[in-house]
Amino acid sequence: YVAQGGGTDAAELQYGEGGVATLTISIPQRYLHSPHGASSLLDIQASIDLLKEFVLNFDKKAFDKISYK
């Protein structure tokens, strides 16, 4: 089963005055809404690596390329 929709609290930030740049990273997880979820350590490490590269490479020039101002 693959969910066709959903959302996170990040969606609320997008409605801030003037719009707010928002980024959501989702880590695949089984039993998401139960008291204990399960994720692959490989998926968690891949998410960490992705965020690290984003922080190291995303600057004002990159933001301006995608900004709708």
Secondary structure, 3 states (H helix, E strand, C coil): CCCCCCCCCHHHHCCCCCCCCCCCCCCCCECCCCCCCECCHHHHHHHHHHHHHHHHHCCHHHHHHHCCC
